Amino acid sequence: MAIVVEATYENGVLRPHQPLPLKEHEQVRIMVQPAANWVDAAYGILGWTGDPRDLRYLAEDVELDPQEGP
């Protein structure tokens, strides 16, 4: 049975945000994947078919932001 669990890493320990359906001392295999940033999470919503790196550049480059640019 595979489950996806949101957790926070603090003081060297992963702390799940909700109780897990596990028995005490049950061994598990964990794959850690940091939460996606907003660009990665939004990729595909607008139908972007280009390279994700180009989208990241367009979304995050300060020079392209009319409110923060030169």
C-alpha positions in Angstrom: 0.0 0.0 0.0 1.5 3.3 -1.1 0.3 6.6 0.5 1.4 10.2 -0.1 1.9 12.2 3.1 2.7 15.9 3.6 5.3 16.4 6.3 7.6 19.1 7.7 11.3 18.5 8.5 12.3 20.0 11.8 15.2 19.2 14.2 16.3 16.2 12.1 12.9 14.6 12.1 10.1 14.4 9.5 6.8 15.2 11.2 3.7 14.1 9.2 0.9 16.6 9.1 -1.7 13.9 9.9 -1.6 10.5 11.7 -0.3 7.6 9.6 -2.1 4.2 9.1 0.9 2.3 10.4 1.5 -0.2 13.2 4.0 0.7 15.9 7.6 -0.2 14.8 6.4 -1.0 11.3 9.2 -0.5 8.8 8.5 1.6 5.7 10.4 2.9 2.7 10.4 6.7 2.3 10.9 8.8 -0.8 11.5 12.5 0.0 10.4 15.0 -2.6 10.4 18.7 -1.7 7.2 20.5 -2.4 7.1 22.1 -5.8 7.5 25.9 -6.1 4.7 27.9 -7.7 6.3 27.8 -11.2 6.6 24.0 -11.2 3.1 23.6 -9.7 1.6 25.9 -12.4 3.4 24.3 -15.3 0.9 23.1 -17.8 -2.1 25.1 -16.6 -1.7 27.7 -19.4 -1.0 25.1 -22.0 2.7 26.1 -22.2 4.4 23.7 -24.6 7.9 25.2 -24.4 10.8 24.2 -22.2 10.1 24.5 -18.4 13.3 26.4 -18.0 12.1 29.1 -20.3 8.9 29.4 -18.4 10.8 29.7 -15.1 13.0 32.4 -16.7 9.9 34.3 -17.9 8.1 33.9 -14.5 11.0 34.8 -12.2 13.4 37.2 -14.0 13.2 40.5 -12.2 14.1 42.5 -15.3 10.9 41.2 -17.0 8.7 42.3 -14.0 7.3 45.8 -14.9 6.9 46.6 -11.2 10.4 45.7 -10.2 12.5 46.0 -13.4 15.0 48.7 -14.2 
